[in-house]
Amino acid sequence: MRKLAVLSMHTSPLAQPGIGDGGGMNVYVREVSSALEEAGISSTVFTRRVDKETPKVMPFGNGLKVVQIDAGDFSLRKEELFSVVEDFTNGVEEFLITEDQHDALLANYWLSGSAAHQLKHNLNMPLITSFHTLARVKAASGDKSFGYEERIKVESEVIGCSDVILSNSSFETDQLVSHYGADPSRIEIVPPGVDHSIFNPACKSEARRLLNLSEQKTLLFVGRIQPLKGVDLAISTLAELEDKDARLILIGSSSGMEGPSEQRRITKMVKELGLTNRVLFVEPQPHEKLVNWYRAADVLLMPSRSESFGLVALEAAACGLPVVASEVGGLQTIVENGLSGYLINDRDPWSYAAHVSKIIDDSGKAEEMSEEAVERSKLFTWSVTAARIRRICLDLQSRSLVDCA
């Protein structure tokens, strides 16, 4: 096993997380590919071209490259991309046929899975799939977005033909089995990691000085502004706090078809609650610069309706920031309830505020949680993630491929 064809159709690992459809998956694809290179397995990452200026082949890391595939208009939204999956598939196949041999496919998200499924049969290559989010899980939280039925159909087909399915946690494994009837023997739990050389604790006052922030209790939200992420609950949490000097910093921009309307609703909500002077909207930040915002805050809020894993929570924990999050998905793996943060099993802002207050009103408790968060985060590294995927790739060489025909 020498080289993987990594498919990330709807977003490039070179794109900045927090802008448009870029999020934790960008970080995942970039970091996994880089760590696998260190472990002896090279990667070519395939993504859809979204502008005419970017070269077809872009090098990144140590010997890695991103290949831009022409598939549809540059301006297509993520919700419209399924219509050009065939174009994307054909472009990837043409590259794989003419370039150096690739030994397996690693698909990220259902769109890439759809393309990789066809490539598996066309090229007789093993297929490893990481879904990142699942339509039926999102629907259970109230999110039935455009193309919901088509997506479920594709996810079911890809799950049925994947030789290995990468799951972020035991919770995602249960979802794959219960919602899609996935074969447990083909699921491997491989949690993402965090770069501890970047994300680590440092002086809070110094971080605030660098960001030109005053010394007041600070809640932080990092993510795309869309209903699924629960930005409104973060704002309501601030409103419920007894500490009326506390502030909330929101880092991110609108995403998806509902993003712009959600952005307007959130802005209106802040004004109506009289929080204009206590809520700071910050544009998406380069990934490596997020570390200062984590270090400057007292609590990270992550009130997502669903979350496959939650890289933001892991990065925050690595910086010593306690996390108050919804009790969903992989967040239950990252946050040790009552030790490194709190997990909330309802959508009541008072519940969130009560647990935030336990941290910001008790410096001793906050320090204990900070230390526990850092220790917990040390269980997750990209090198361990890559080592597990490398072992899976090597095992695939001795297996017969799943045939869904």
ROTOR-623766 format. One record per residue (C-alpha): residue in one letter; x, y, z. Coordinates in steps of 0.2 Angstrom, whole numbers, m for minus. Layout:
BEGIN
<pt><code>a</code><x>X</x><y>Y</y><z>Z</z></pt>
...
***
This chain:
BEGIN
<pt><code>m</code><x>0</x><y>0</y><z>0</z></pt>
<pt><code>r</code><x>9</x><y>15</y><z>m6</z></pt>
<pt><code>k</code><x>m3</x><y>29</y><z>m11</z></pt>
<pt><code>l</code><x>m21</x><y>34</y><z>m8</z></pt>
<pt><code>a</code><x>m33</x><y>43</y><z>m19</z></pt>
<pt><code>v</code><x>m42</x><y>54</y><z>m6</z></pt>
<pt><code>l</code><x>m59</x><y>62</y><z>m12</z></pt>
<pt><code>s</code><x>m65</x><y>78</y><z>m4</z></pt>
<pt><code>m</code><x>m77</x><y>84</y><z>m18</z></pt>
<pt><code>h</code><x>m86</x><y>98</y><z>m10</z></pt>
<pt><code>t</code><x>m72</x><y>107</y><z>0</z></pt>
<pt><code>s</code><x>m53</x><y>108</y><z>m2</z></pt>
<pt><code>p</code><x>m41</x><y>104</y><z>12</z></pt>
<pt><code>l</code><x>m33</x><y>121</y><z>7</z></pt>
<pt><code>a</code><x>m48</x><y>131</y><z>10</z></pt>
<pt><code>q</code><x>m50</x><y>140</y><z>27</z></pt>
<pt><code>p</code><x>m62</x><y>132</y><z>39</z></pt>
<pt><code>g</code><x>m77</x><y>142</y><z>44</z></pt>
<pt><code>i</code><x>m79</x><y>150</y><z>27</z></pt>
<pt><code>g</code><x>m93</x><y>144</y><z>16</z></pt>
<pt><code>d</code><x>m94</x><y>125</y><z>17</z></pt>
<pt><code>g</code><x>m77</x><y>123</y><z>25</z></pt>
<pt><code>g</code><x>m76</x><y>116</y><z>42</z></pt>
<pt><code>g</code><x>m68</x><y>102</y><z>52</z></pt>
<pt><code>m</code><x>m68</x><y>91</y><z>37</z></pt>
<pt><code>n</code><x>m55</x><y>102</y><z>28</z></pt>
<pt><code>v</code><x>m44</x><y>100</y><z>44</z></pt>
<pt><code>y</code><x>m47</x><y>82</y><z>44</z></pt>
<pt><code>v</code><x>m42</x><y>79</y><z>26</z></pt>
<pt><code>r</code><x>m27</x><y>90</y><z>27</z></pt>
<pt><code>e</code><x>m20</x><y>82</y><z>43</z></pt>
<pt><code>v</code><x>m24</x><y>64</y><z>40</z></pt>
<pt><code>s</code><x>m15</x><y>65</y><z>23</z></pt>
<pt><code>s</code><x>0</x><y>74</y><z>30</z></pt>
<pt><code>a</code><x>1</x><y>61</y><z>45</z></pt>
<pt><code>l</code><x>m1</x><y>47</y><z>33</z></pt>
<pt><code>e</code><x>13</x><y>53</y><z>22</z></pt>
<pt><code>e</code><x>24</x><y>53</y><z>38</z></pt>
<pt><code>a</code><x>18</x><y>35</y><z>41</z></pt>
<pt><code>g</code><x>24</x><y>30</y><z>24</z></pt>
<pt><code>i</code><x>8</x><y>31</y><z>13</z></pt>
<pt><code>s</code><x>6</x><y>45</y><z>1</z></pt>
<pt><code>s</code><x>m10</x><y>54</y><z>m5</z></pt>
<pt><code>t</code><x>m17</x><y>63</y><z>m19</z></pt>
<pt><code>v</code><x>m32</x><y>73</y><z>m14</z></pt>
<pt><code>f</code><x>m46</x><y>77</y><z>m27</z></pt>
<pt><code>t</code><x>m57</x><y>91</y><z>m25</z></pt>
<pt><code>r</code><x>m69</x><y>101</y><z>m36</z></pt>
<pt><code>r</code><x>m62</x><y>117</y><z>m44</z></pt>
<pt><code>v</code><x>m71</x><y>132</y><z>m38</z></pt>
<pt><code>d</code><x>m61</x><y>146</y><z>m47</z></pt>
<pt><code>k</code><x>m51</x><y>148</y><z>m63</z></pt>
<pt><code>e</code><x>m36</x><y>155</y><z>m55</z></pt>
<pt><code>t</code><x>m30</x><y>140</y><z>m44</z></pt>
<pt><code>p</code><x>m18</x><y>128</y><z>m54</z></pt>
<pt><code>k</code><x>m25</x><y>111</y><z>m58</z></pt>
<pt><code>v</code><x>m12</x><y>103</y><z>m46</z></pt>
<pt><code>m</code><x>m7</x><y>111</y><z>m30</z></pt>
<pt><code>p</code><x>7</x><y>104</y><z>m19</z></pt>
<pt><code>f</code><x>5</x><y>105</y><z>0</z></pt>
<pt><code>g</code><x>14</x><y>97</y><z>14</z></pt>
<pt><code>n</code><x>29</x><y>86</y><z>11</z></pt>
<pt><code>g</code><x>26</x><y>78</y><z>m6</z></pt>
<pt><code>l</code><x>7</x><y>79</y><z>m6</z></pt>
<pt><code>k</code><x>m4</x><y>87</y><z>m19</z></pt>
<pt><code>v</code><x>m22</x><y>93</y><z>m22</z></pt>
<pt><code>v</code><x>m29</x><y>90</y><z>m39</z></pt>
<pt><code>q</code><x>m43</x><y>102</y><z>m44</z></pt>
<pt><code>i</code><x>m57</x><y>93</y><z>m55</z></pt>
<pt><code>d</code><x>m68</x><y>103</y><z>m67</z></pt>
<pt><code>a</code><x>m86</x><y>98</y><z>m62</z></pt>
<pt><code>g</code><x>m100</x><y>111</y><z>m65</z></pt>
<pt><code>d</code><x>m100</x><y>130</y><z>m63</z></pt>
<pt><code>f</code><x>m89</x><y>137</y><z>m50</z></pt>
<pt><code>s</code><x>m103</x><y>145</y><z>m41</z></pt>
<pt><code>l</code><x>m113</x><y>129</y><z>m37</z></pt>
<pt><code>r</code><x>m119</x><y>127</y><z>m19</z></pt>
<pt><code>k</code><x>m116</x><y>111</y><z>m9</z></pt>
<pt><code>e</code><x>m134</x><y>107</y><z>m11</z></pt>
<pt><code>e</code><x>m132</x><y>107</y><z>m30</z></pt>
<pt><code>l</code><x>m117</x><y>97</y><z>m31</z></pt>
<pt><code>f</code><x>m125</x><y>80</y><z>m33</z></pt>
<pt><code>s</code><x>m129</x><y>84</y><z>m51</z></pt>
<pt><code>v</code><x>m111</x><y>85</y><z>m56</z></pt>
<pt><code>v</code><x>m105</x><y>70</y><z>m46</z></pt>
<pt><code>e</code><x>m103</x><y>61</y><z>m63</z></pt>
<pt><code>d</code><x>m92</x><y>74</y><z>m70</z></pt>
<pt><code>f</code><x>m81</x><y>74</y><z>m54</z></pt>
<pt><code>t</code><x>m80</x><y>55</y><z>m55</z></pt>
<pt><code>n</code><x>m75</x><y>55</y><z>m73</z></pt>
<pt><code>g</code><x>m61</x><y>68</y><z>m70</z></pt>
<pt><code>v</code><x>m54</x><y>58</y><z>m55</z></pt>
<pt><code>e</code><x>m54</x><y>42</y><z>m65</z></pt>
<pt><code>e</code><x>m45</x><y>50</y><z>m80</z></pt>
<pt><code>f</code><x>m32</x><y>56</y><z>m68</z></pt>
<pt><code>l</code><x>m30</x><y>39</y><z>m59</z></pt>
<pt><code>i</code><x>m29</x><y>30</y><z>m76</z></pt>
<pt><code>t</code><x>m15</x><y>41</y><z>m83</z></pt>
<pt><code>e</code><x>m5</x><y>45</y><z>m67</z></pt>
<pt><code>d</code><x>5</x><y>34</y><z>m55</z></pt>
<pt><code>q</code><x>m4</x><y>19</y><z>m47</z></pt>
<pt><code>h</code><x>m15</x><y>22</y><z>m32</z></pt>
<pt><code>d</code><x>m19</x><y>8</y><z>m21</z></pt>
<pt><code>a</code><x>m36</x><y>12</y><z>m13</z></pt>
<pt><code>l</code><x>m49</x><y>26</y><z>m12</z></pt>
<pt><code>l</code><x>m53</x><y>36</y><z>4</z></pt>
<pt><code>a</code><x>m69</x><y>45</y><z>2</z></pt>
<pt><code>n</code><x>m75</x><y>60</y><z>13</z></pt>
<pt><code>y</code><x>m93</x><y>64</y><z>15</z></pt>
<pt><code>w</code><x>m108</x><y>57</y><z>5</z></pt>
<pt><code>l</code><x>m104</x><y>66</y><z>m11</z></pt>
<pt><code>s</code><x>m86</x><y>60</y><z>m12</z></pt>
<pt><code>g</code><x>m93</x><y>43</y><z>m7</z></pt>
<pt><code>s</code><x>m105</x><y>43</y><z>m22</z></pt>
<pt><code>a</code><x>m90</x><y>46</y><z>m34</z></pt>
<pt><code>a</code><x>m79</x><y>34</y><z>m25</z></pt>
<pt><code>h</code><x>m92</x><y>20</y><z>m26</z></pt>
<pt><code>q</code><x>m92</x><y>21</y><z>m45</z></pt>
<pt><code>l</code><x>m73</x><y>22</y><z>m46</z></pt>
<pt><code>k</code><x>m71</x><y>7</y><z>m35</z></pt>
<pt><code>h</code><x>m81</x><y>m4</y><z>m48</z></pt>
<pt><code>n</code><x>m73</x><y>5</y><z>m63</z></pt>
<pt><code>l</code><x>m55</x><y>3</y><z>m57</z></pt>
<pt><code>n</code><x>m57</x><y>m12</y><z>m45</z></pt>
<pt><code>m</code><x>m50</x><y>m2</y><z>m30</z></pt>
<pt><code>p</code><x>m53</x><y>m5</y><z>m12</z></pt>
<pt><code>l</code><x>m65</x><y>9</y><z>m4</z></pt>
<pt><code>i</code><x>m63</x><y>17</y><z>13</z></pt>
<pt><code>t</code><x>m77</x><y>29</y><z>18</z></pt>
<pt><code>s</code><x>m78</x><y>42</y><z>31</z></pt>
<pt><code>f</code><x>m95</x><y>51</y><z>31</z></pt>
<pt><code>h</code><x>m92</x><y>65</y><z>44</z></pt>
<pt><code>t</code><x>m111</x><y>68</y><z>45</z></pt>
<pt><code>l</code><x>m126</x><y>56</y><z>41</z></pt>
<pt><code>a</code><x>m142</x><y>62</y><z>34</z></pt>
<pt><code>r</code><x>m153</x><y>51</y><z>45</z></pt>
<pt><code>v</code><x>m144</x><y>57</y><z>61</z></pt>
<pt><code>k</code><x>m146</x><y>75</y><z>56</z></pt>
<pt><code>a</code><x>m164</x><y>72</y><z>52</z></pt>
<pt><code>a</code><x>m167</x><y>65</y><z>70</z></pt>
<pt><code>s</code><x>m161</x><y>82</y><z>76</z></pt>
<pt><code>g</code><x>m174</x><y>91</y><z>65</z></pt>
<pt><code>d</code><x>m163</x><y>95</y><z>50</z></pt>
<pt><code>k</code><x>m170</x><y>88</y><z>34</z></pt>
<pt><code>s</code><x>m161</x><y>98</y><z>21</z></pt>
<pt><code>f</code><x>m163</x><y>99</y><z>2</z></pt>
<pt><code>g</code><x>m160</x><y>83</y><z>m6</z></pt>
<pt><code>y</code><x>m162</x><y>73</y><z>10</z></pt>
<pt><code>e</code><x>m170</x><y>57</y><z>2</z></pt>
<pt><code>e</code><x>m157</x><y>57</y><z>m12</z></pt>
<pt><code>r</code><x>m143</x><y>58</y><z>1</z></pt>
<pt><code>i</code><x>m150</x><y>44</y><z>11</z></pt>
<pt><code>k</code><x>m151</x><y>33</y><z>m4</z></pt>
<pt><code>v</code><x>m133</x><y>36</y><z>m9</z></pt>
<pt><code>e</code><x>m127</x><y>34</y><z>9</z></pt>
<pt><code>s</code><x>m135</x><y>17</y><z>10</z></pt>
<pt><code>e</code><x>m128</x><y>12</y><z>m6</z></pt>
<pt><code>v</code><x>m110</x><y>17</y><z>m1</z></pt>
<pt><code>i</code><x>m111</x><y>10</y><z>16</z></pt>
<pt><code>g</code><x>m117</x><y>m7</y><z>8</z></pt>
<pt><code>c</code><x>m101</x><y>m7</y><z>m4</z></pt>
<pt><code>s</code><x>m88</x><y>1</y><z>7</z></pt>
<pt><code>d</code><x>m74</x><y>m11</y><z>11</z></pt>
<pt><code>v</code><x>m70</x><y>m1</y><z>27</z></pt>
<pt><code>i</code><x>m81</x><y>13</y><z>35</z></pt>
<pt><code>l</code><x>m71</x><y>24</y><z>47</z></pt>
<pt><code>s</code><x>m81</x><y>29</y><z>62</z></pt>
<pt><code>n</code><x>m76</x><y>44</y><z>73</z></pt>
<pt><code>s</code><x>m83</x><y>36</y><z>89</z></pt>
<pt><code>s</code><x>m93</x><y>21</y><z>96</z></pt>
<pt><code>f</code><x>m108</x><y>33</y><z>95</z></pt>
<pt><code>e</code><x>m106</x><y>35</y><z>76</z></pt>
<pt><code>t</code><x>m104</x><y>16</y><z>75</z></pt>
<pt><code>d</code><x>m120</x><y>14</y><z>83</z></pt>
<pt><code>q</code><x>m128</x><y>27</y><z>71</z></pt>
<pt><code>l</code><x>m121</x><y>18</y><z>56</z></pt>
<pt><code>v</code><x>m128</x><y>1</y><z>62</z></pt>
<pt><code>s</code><x>m145</x><y>7</y><z>69</z></pt>
<pt><code>h</code><x>m149</x><y>20</y><z>55</z></pt>
<pt><code>y</code><x>m142</x><y>11</y><z>40</z></pt>
<pt><code>g</code><x>m139</x><y>m7</y><z>44</z></pt>
<pt><code>a</code><x>m121</x><y>m6</y><z>42</z></pt>
<pt><code>d</code><x>m110</x><y>m22</y><z>44</z></pt>
<pt><code>p</code><x>m101</x><y>m19</y><z>61</z></pt>
<pt><code>s</code><x>m87</x><y>m30</y><z>55</z></pt>
<pt><code>r</code><x>m83</x><y>m17</y><z>42</z></pt>
<pt><code>i</code><x>m83</x><y>m2</y><z>54</z></pt>
<pt><code>e</code><x>m67</x><y>4</y><z>61</z></pt>
<pt><code>i</code><x>m67</x><y>17</y><z>75</z></pt>
<pt><code>v</code><x>m53</x><y>29</y><z>71</z></pt>
<pt><code>p</code><x>m55</x><y>46</y><z>80</z></pt>
<pt><code>p</code><x>m47</x><y>62</y><z>73</z></pt>
<pt><code>g</code><x>m33</x><y>70</y><z>82</z></pt>
<pt><code>v</code><x>m26</x><y>87</y><z>86</z></pt>
<pt><code>d</code><x>m9</x><y>95</y><z>83</z></pt>
<pt><code>h</code><x>m2</x><y>98</y><z>100</z></pt>
<pt><code>s</code><x>12</x><y>108</y><z>94</z></pt>
<pt><code>i</code><x>0</x><y>122</y><z>89</z></pt>
<pt><code>f</code><x>m15</x><y>119</y><z>101</z></pt>
<pt><code>n</code><x>m8</x><y>120</y><z>119</z></pt>
<pt><code>p</code><x>m11</x><y>130</y><z>134</z></pt>
<pt><code>a</code><x>m3</x><y>147</y><z>137</z></pt>
<pt><code>c</code><x>m6</x><y>163</y><z>147</z></pt>
<pt><code>k</code><x>m24</x><y>169</y><z>146</z></pt>
<pt><code>s</code><x>m20</x><y>188</y><z>149</z></pt>
<pt><code>e</code><x>m6</x><y>187</y><z>136</z></pt>
<pt><code>a</code><x>m18</x><y>180</y><z>123</z></pt>
<pt><code>r</code><x>m31</x><y>193</y><z>127</z></pt>
<pt><code>r</code><x>m18</x><y>207</y><z>125</z></pt>
<pt><code>l</code><x>m13</x><y>200</y><z>108</z></pt>
<pt><code>l</code><x>m31</x><y>200</y><z>103</z></pt>
<pt><code>n</code><x>m35</x><y>217</y><z>111</z></pt>
<pt><code>l</code><x>m48</x><y>210</y><z>122</z></pt>
<pt><code>s</code><x>m52</x><y>217</y><z>139</z></pt>
<pt><code>e</code><x>m52</x><y>206</y><z>155</z></pt>
<pt><code>q</code><x>m70</x><y>200</y><z>157</z></pt>
<pt><code>k</code><x>m77</x><y>183</y><z>157</z></pt>
<pt><code>t</code><x>m78</x><y>176</y><z>139</z></pt>
<pt><code>l</code><x>m88</x><y>163</y><z>131</z></pt>
<pt><code>l</code><x>m83</x><y>157</y><z>114</z></pt>
<pt><code>f</code><x>m92</x><y>149</y><z>99</z></pt>
<pt><code>v</code><x>m82</x><y>144</y><z>84</z></pt>
<pt><code>g</code><x>m91</x><y>137</y><z>69</z></pt>
<pt><code>r</code><x>m102</x><y>140</y><z>54</z></pt>
<pt><code>i</code><x>m118</x><y>150</y><z>57</z></pt>
<pt><code>q</code><x>m132</x><y>138</y><z>52</z></pt>
<pt><code>p</code><x>m146</x><y>131</y><z>62</z></pt>
<pt><code>l</code><x>m138</x><y>114</y><z>65</z></pt>
<pt><code>k</code><x>m124</x><y>123</y><z>75</z></pt>
<pt><code>g</code><x>m135</x><y>131</y><z>88</z></pt>
<pt><code>v</code><x>m129</x><y>149</y><z>88</z></pt>
<pt><code>d</code><x>m145</x><y>155</y><z>94</z></pt>
<pt><code>l</code><x>m144</x><y>144</y><z>110</z></pt>
<pt><code>a</code><x>m126</x><y>151</y><z>113</z></pt>
<pt><code>i</code><x>m134</x><y>169</y><z>113</z></pt>
<pt><code>s</code><x>m148</x><y>164</y><z>124</z></pt>
<pt><code>t</code><x>m135</x><y>156</y><z>136</z></pt>
<pt><code>l</code><x>m126</x><y>173</y><z>137</z></pt>
<pt><code>a</code><x>m143</x><y>181</y><z>141</z></pt>
<pt><code>e</code><x>m147</x><y>169</y><z>155</z></pt>
<pt><code>l</code><x>m130</x><y>172</y><z>164</z></pt>
<pt><code>e</code><x>m131</x><y>181</y><z>181</z></pt>
<pt><code>d</code><x>m114</x><y>189</y><z>176</z></pt>
<pt><code>k</code><x>m120</x><y>203</y><z>165</z></pt>
<pt><code>d</code><x>m102</x><y>209</y><z>161</z></pt>
<pt><code>a</code><x>m99</x><y>192</y><z>152</z></pt>
<pt><code>r</code><x>m97</x><y>192</y><z>133</z></pt>
<pt><code>l</code><x>m99</x><y>180</y><z>119</z></pt>
<pt><code>i</code><x>m87</x><y>179</y><z>104</z></pt>
<pt><code>l</code><x>m94</x><y>171</y><z>89</z></pt>
<pt><code>i</code><x>m81</x><y>166</y><z>76</z></pt>
<pt><code>g</code><x>m88</x><y>160</y><z>59</z></pt>
<pt><code>s</code><x>m98</x><y>165</y><z>44</z></pt>
<pt><code>s</code><x>m115</x><y>159</y><z>37</z></pt>
<pt><code>s</code><x>m115</x><y>142</y><z>28</z></pt>
<pt><code>g</code><x>m128</x><y>133</y><z>17</z></pt>
<pt><code>m</code><x>m144</x><y>138</y><z>10</z></pt>
<pt><code>e</code><x>m151</x><y>143</y><z>27</z></pt>
<pt><code>g</code><x>m135</x><y>152</y><z>32</z></pt>
<pt><code>p</code><x>m139</x><y>170</y><z>26</z></pt>
<pt><code>s</code><x>m156</x><y>169</y><z>34</z></pt>
<pt><code>e</code><x>m149</x><y>162</y><z>50</z></pt>
<pt><code>q</code><x>m136</x><y>176</y><z>51</z></pt>
<pt><code>r</code><x>m150</x><y>189</y><z>49</z></pt>
<pt><code>r</code><x>m160</x><y>180</y><z>63</z></pt>
<pt><code>i</code><x>m145</x><y>179</y><z>75</z></pt>
<pt><code>t</code><x>m141</x><y>198</y><z>72</z></pt>
<pt><code>k</code><x>m159</x><y>203</y><z>76</z></pt>
<pt><code>m</code><x>m159</x><y>191</y><z>91</z></pt>
<pt><code>v</code><x>m144</x><y>200</y><z>98</z></pt>
<pt><code>k</code><x>m151</x><y>217</y><z>96</z></pt>
<pt><code>e</code><x>m168</x><y>212</y><z>104</z></pt>
<pt><code>l</code><x>m160</x><y>204</y><z>119</z></pt>
<pt><code>g</code><x>m150</x><y>220</y><z>122</z></pt>
<pt><code>l</code><x>m133</x><y>211</y><z>120</z></pt>
<pt><code>t</code><x>m126</x><y>221</y><z>106</z></pt>
<pt><code>n</code><x>m111</x><y>227</y><z>117</z></pt>
<pt><code>r</code><x>m108</x><y>210</y><z>124</z></pt>
<pt><code>v</code><x>m108</x><y>199</y><z>108</z></pt>
<pt><code>l</code><x>m93</x><y>201</y><z>97</z></pt>
<pt><code>f</code><x>m94</x><y>194</y><z>79</z></pt>
<pt><code>v</code><x>m77</x><y>189</y><z>72</z></pt>
<pt><code>e</code><x>m74</x><y>183</y><z>54</z></pt>
<pt><code>p</code><x>m67</x><y>166</y><z>51</z></pt>
<pt><code>q</code><x>m49</x><y>164</y><z>57</z></pt>
<pt><code>p</code><x>m35</x><y>155</y><z>49</z></pt>
<pt><code>h</code><x>m34</x><y>138</y><z>58</z></pt>
<pt><code>e</code><x>m17</x><y>141</y><z>67</z></pt>
<pt><code>k</code><x>m23</x><y>158</y><z>73</z></pt>
<pt><code>l</code><x>m38</x><y>150</y><z>82</z></pt>
<pt><code>v</code><x>m26</x><y>145</y><z>96</z></pt>
<pt><code>n</code><x>m26</x><y>163</y><z>103</z></pt>
<pt><code>w</code><x>m45</x><y>164</y><z>104</z></pt>
<pt><code>y</code><x>m46</x><y>147</y><z>113</z></pt>
<pt><code>r</code><x>m32</x><y>153</y><z>125</z></pt>
<pt><code>a</code><x>m41</x><y>170</y><z>128</z></pt>
<pt><code>a</code><x>m58</x><y>162</y><z>133</z></pt>
<pt><code>d</code><x>m65</x><y>155</y><z>149</z></pt>
<pt><code>v</code><x>m78</x><y>143</y><z>141</z></pt>
<pt><code>l</code><x>m81</x><y>135</y><z>124</z></pt>
<pt><code>l</code><x>m99</x><y>133</y><z>120</z></pt>
<pt><code>m</code><x>m104</x><y>120</y><z>107</z></pt>
<pt><code>p</code><x>m123</x><y>118</y><z>107</z></pt>
<pt><code>s</code><x>m124</x><y>108</y><z>91</z></pt>
<pt><code>r</code><x>m140</x><y>98</y><z>87</z></pt>
<pt><code>s</code><x>m129</x><y>85</y><z>80</z></pt>
<pt><code>e</code><x>m110</x><y>82</y><z>79</z></pt>
<pt><code>s</code><x>m101</x><y>68</y><z>71</z></pt>
<pt><code>f</code><x>m85</x><y>72</y><z>82</z></pt>
<pt><code>g</code><x>m82</x><y>90</y><z>85</z></pt>
<pt><code>l</code><x>m64</x><y>95</y><z>81</z></pt>
<pt><code>v</code><x>m67</x><y>113</y><z>88</z></pt>
<pt><code>a</code><x>m70</x><y>105</y><z>105</z></pt>
<pt><code>l</code><x>m54</x><y>95</y><z>104</z></pt>
<pt><code>e</code><x>m44</x><y>109</y><z>99</z></pt>
<pt><code>a</code><x>m51</x><y>120</y><z>113</z></pt>
<pt><code>a</code><x>m48</x><y>106</y><z>126</z></pt>
<pt><code>a</code><x>m30</x><y>105</y><z>120</z></pt>
<pt><code>c</code><x>m28</x><y>123</y><z>124</z></pt>
<pt><code>g</code><x>m35</x><y>120</y><z>142</z></pt>
<pt><code>l</code><x>m52</x><y>128</y><z>138</z></pt>
<pt><code>p</code><x>m67</x><y>119</y><z>147</z></pt>
<pt><code>v</code><x>m81</x><y>114</y><z>135</z></pt>
<pt><code>v</code><x>m100</x><y>116</y><z>138</z></pt>
<pt><code>a</code><x>m108</x><y>106</y><z>124</z></pt>
<pt><code>s</code><x>m123</x><y>96</y><z>119</z></pt>
<pt><code>e</code><x>m123</x><y>78</y><z>123</z></pt>
<pt><code>v</code><x>m122</x><y>72</y><z>105</z></pt>
<pt><code>g</code><x>m111</x><y>61</y><z>94</z></pt>
<pt><code>g</code><x>m92</x><y>62</y><z>97</z></pt>
<pt><code>l</code><x>m93</x><y>76</y><z>109</z></pt>
<pt><code>q</code><x>m97</x><y>63</y><z>122</z></pt>
<pt><code>t</code><x>m80</x><y>56</y><z>118</z></pt>
<pt><code>i</code><x>m71</x><y>72</y><z>119</z></pt>
<pt><code>v</code><x>m79</x><y>80</y><z>135</z></pt>
<pt><code>e</code><x>m78</x><y>71</y><z>152</z></pt>
<pt><code>n</code><x>m94</x><y>77</y><z>160</z></pt>
<pt><code>g</code><x>m90</x><y>86</y><z>176</z></pt>
<pt><code>l</code><x>m72</x><y>84</y><z>174</z></pt>
<pt><code>s</code><x>m66</x><y>93</y><z>158</z></pt>
<pt><code>g</code><x>m82</x><y>102</y><z>155</z></pt>
<pt><code>y</code><x>m101</x><y>98</y><z>154</z></pt>
<pt><code>l</code><x>m112</x><y>89</y><z>143</z></pt>
<pt><code>i</code><x>m130</x><y>95</y><z>142</z></pt>
<pt><code>n</code><x>m144</x><y>84</y><z>136</z></pt>
<pt><code>d</code><x>m158</x><y>97</y><z>133</z></pt>
<pt><code>r</code><x>m160</x><y>113</y><z>123</z></pt>
<pt><code>d</code><x>m164</x><y>124</y><z>138</z></pt>
<pt><code>p</code><x>m152</x><y>140</y><z>138</z></pt>
<pt><code>w</code><x>m154</x><y>140</y><z>157</z></pt>
<pt><code>s</code><x>m146</x><y>123</y><z>158</z></pt>
<pt><code>y</code><x>m131</x><y>129</y><z>148</z></pt>
<pt><code>a</code><x>m130</x><y>145</y><z>158</z></pt>
<pt><code>a</code><x>m130</x><y>136</y><z>175</z></pt>
<pt><code>h</code><x>m116</x><y>125</y><z>169</z></pt>
<pt><code>v</code><x>m106</x><y>139</y><z>162</z></pt>
<pt><code>s</code><x>m108</x><y>149</y><z>178</z></pt>
<pt><code>k</code><x>m101</x><y>134</y><z>188</z></pt>
<pt><code>i</code><x>m85</x><y>137</y><z>178</z></pt>
<pt><code>i</code><x>m83</x><y>156</y><z>177</z></pt>
<pt><code>d</code><x>m89</x><y>159</y><z>195</z></pt>
<pt><code>d</code><x>m76</x><y>146</y><z>202</z></pt>
<pt><code>s</code><x>m58</x><y>149</y><z>198</z></pt>
<pt><code>g</code><x>m53</x><y>133</y><z>206</z></pt>
<pt><code>k</code><x>m65</x><y>123</y><z>197</z></pt>
<pt><code>a</code><x>m60</x><y>131</y><z>181</z></pt>
<pt><code>e</code><x>m42</x><y>127</y><z>184</z></pt>
<pt><code>e</code><x>m46</x><y>109</y><z>188</z></pt>
<pt><code>m</code><x>m56</x><y>107</y><z>172</z></pt>
<pt><code>s</code><x>m43</x><y>116</y><z>161</z></pt>
<pt><code>e</code><x>m30</x><y>103</y><z>167</z></pt>
<pt><code>e</code><x>m42</x><y>89</y><z>164</z></pt>
<pt><code>a</code><x>m46</x><y>95</y><z>147</z></pt>
<pt><code>v</code><x>m28</x><y>96</y><z>142</z></pt>
<pt><code>e</code><x>m24</x><y>78</y><z>149</z></pt>
<pt><code>r</code><x>m40</x><y>71</y><z>140</z></pt>
<pt><code>s</code><x>m34</x><y>79</y><z>123</z></pt>
<pt><code>k</code><x>m18</x><y>70</y><z>124</z></pt>
<pt><code>l</code><x>m27</x><y>54</y><z>119</z></pt>
<pt><code>f</code><x>m30</x><y>61</y><z>102</z></pt>
<pt><code>t</code><x>m16</x><y>64</y><z>90</z></pt>
<pt><code>w</code><x>m15</x><y>64</y><z>71</z></pt>
<pt><code>s</code><x>0</x><y>52</y><z>71</z></pt>
<pt><code>v</code><x>m11</x><y>39</y><z>80</z></pt>
<pt><code>t</code><x>m25</x><y>42</y><z>68</z></pt>
<pt><code>a</code><x>m14</x><y>39</y><z>53</z></pt>
<pt><code>a</code><x>m6</x><y>24</y><z>61</z></pt>
<pt><code>r</code><x>m23</x><y>16</y><z>63</z></pt>
<pt><code>i</code><x>m28</x><y>20</y><z>45</z></pt>
<pt><code>r</code><x>m11</x><y>14</y><z>39</z></pt>
<pt><code>r</code><x>m15</x><y>m3</y><z>48</z></pt>
<pt><code>i</code><x>m32</x><y>m3</y><z>39</z></pt>
<pt><code>c</code><x>m25</x><y>0</y><z>22</z></pt>
<pt><code>l</code><x>m12</x><y>m14</y><z>25</z></pt>
<pt><code>d</code><x>m26</x><y>m26</y><z>30</z></pt>
<pt><code>l</code><x>m36</x><y>m22</y><z>15</z></pt>
<pt><code>q</code><x>m23</x><y>m30</y><z>4</z></pt>
<pt><code>s</code><x>m27</x><y>m47</y><z>10</z></pt>
<pt><code>r</code><x>m46</x><y>m45</y><z>9</z></pt>
<pt><code>s</code><x>m58</x><y>m49</y><z>m5</z></pt>
<pt><code>l</code><x>m67</x><y>m33</y><z>m10</z></pt>
<pt><code>v</code><x>m86</x><y>m31</y><z>m5</z></pt>
<pt><code>d</code><x>m97</x><y>m33</y><z>m20</z></pt>
<pt><code>c</code><x>m113</x><y>m24</y><z>m20</z></pt>
<pt><code>a</code><x>m118</x><y>m29</y><z>m38</z></pt>
***
